[in-house]
Amino acid sequence: NIGIRIEDDVLITEDGAINLSKDIIKEIKDIEKFMAK
């Protein structure tokens, strides 16, 4: 079995927070589709 933990990386700046991993796939169906390639 394989376990996967997916977390966002967030950069905190003086102007606010920037989600650096917003474009990373996170849904199971999307991950499975990617892994099937």
Helices and strands as residue ranges (DSSP letters): E 10-13, E 16-19, H 28-35
